Amino acid sequence: MVSEKKASAVLKGFSKKYHLAPPYNQYVSGAGIQSKRTGRDGRKHGKLEELCLVAYLKKPLPSSIKLPSFYEGMKVCTEYLGPLKPE
């Protein structure tokens, strides 16, 4: 299991590579860390809880662009938020 301190450091690198850089920045509106329940086989309702990197998507990724399943030892998940709306 990754510590919160290490997860924060990994998040910085992940954000630079997948949130702020082209072509990902057209699709990824942000990145964060969440605690997710996953089993060893990846089931969402497993018993293990671990820190995961989350890429928040403003639009779906095309098939030609992929995010990694793991980044520096951390599982990568996506959440679709839709387009950002000005307040």
Secondary structure as UniProt FT lines:
FT   HELIX           4..14
FT   HELIX           15..19
FT   TURN            22..23
FT   HELIX           24..26
FT   STRAND          28..38
FT   TURN            40..41
FT   TURN            44..45
FT   STRAND          48..57
FT   TURN            63..64
FT   STRAND          70..71
FT   TURN            72..73
FT   STRAND          74..80
//
